Amino acid sequence: MKRCSWKKILCAGCLGVFTLMSVDAEAGIVTDRVPMLTYADHTVPTYDKPGGKQRGFISPNVSLVMIRQIRPDGWAYGSYPIAGGKRIYRWFQMQELQGYWDFKNYSRTFDCDQVIYRTSALAAKTGKLLGKQKAVVVGAEGDYLKVIYRVNGGSEWKMGWIGEIVEKEPITPPDNPETDSDSDPNPQYPFNININIENNPNIQNKVDVNNTNTNENTNANNNENQNENINENANSNENQNANSNENSNKNANRNESRNHNTNKG
């Protein structure tokens, strides 16, 4: 009886340890984000069934994997491209794709849009995580984060890497400028605008030149008009005198002719 009791206790203890190990091992694997699109960071072997015979492999960085099912024991089922442009369905271990069994997953919301890359090498982009969108962080390498997020406007999920986290720059108010104690504490304008035309030499010179030109033109016109009037008057008087003399001469000649004729008769 005692031997049987010890055996039962030993079996129970082994079962408990195995259960704890299973819980810890499965704690890092995300199983409820399917269907999921992702790329492999390294070559991932594929099998005909869970724990079965290897049938192929997933090439890193170039083969887009569509995960359809993730089991609690870590086995996943999905498709990936092969030669000839075809896709084939195989089983593989989710740990090989997600990795980081000892990483403690956590949720995070980023303020700004984040560029997502296929692998930690950041060789090619695979999409964008929009700002204010929640993601599950499932791994890290230095400052790089591996995240799972929902495709915007779709029912699919994606897993990839954030290379450089973009954050909003804080807006800092400008420093208060130093003010002179003698200046106006509440200035309305940065400087006063006072325009005095009388004290402006440039404007005054322009006005003087304009006035001089106006006076010269006026005087010239007046003199020209006066000369024209004098010439016209002189010509008129000369013509009148000439006409008067001509008329006088004509009258004298007529009178002389009359007198001469009278004397002959």
C-alpha angles and dihedrals in degrees: 000000000000092000091053091048092053091049091052092049092048092049092048091050092050091049091051093050091048090050092051091048091051093050092050092046094049096042094085097048117093108217105169100062102089142177089039131179119207147139128236121248090208139006110301120199118226130208140203090236138354107296090000134120122310112252105172145324143252115242115228123249095358106059115077108214122208108201112203102172137020118190124208090246091062100257115131133193126209149114137272134176123270134181116311094033094281127134124224131197119230142154122252139162114268089214088068091058102033097029127175102095091179094049116110107225120223139175122247137179118208121212096216136034113281126207112231122212130199097238140004088266088070090221097145138010121244103181147305134278108218121228118264089024117128119235136180114236108215102168146008140202112187107306093344120101130203111214141178116214139161119261109250110261094359142091095236129095130218133206121202147122133283107213104186118011111229115215133180114260113239115249110233121192115241118261116264108256118238112258129208114244091224095052127091108279091212106036116184094200134017090245140004119257111213117163117189110182094189092058095045107100094196094054092042091054091051091051092048093050092049091050092048092050090048093050093046092049091047094048092046091050091047092049092047091049091048092049091048090050092048091048091047091049092047092049090047092051091045091050090047092049091047092049091046092050091046091051091047091050091049091050091048092050091050092050091048091050091050093049092049092051092048091053092052092053 
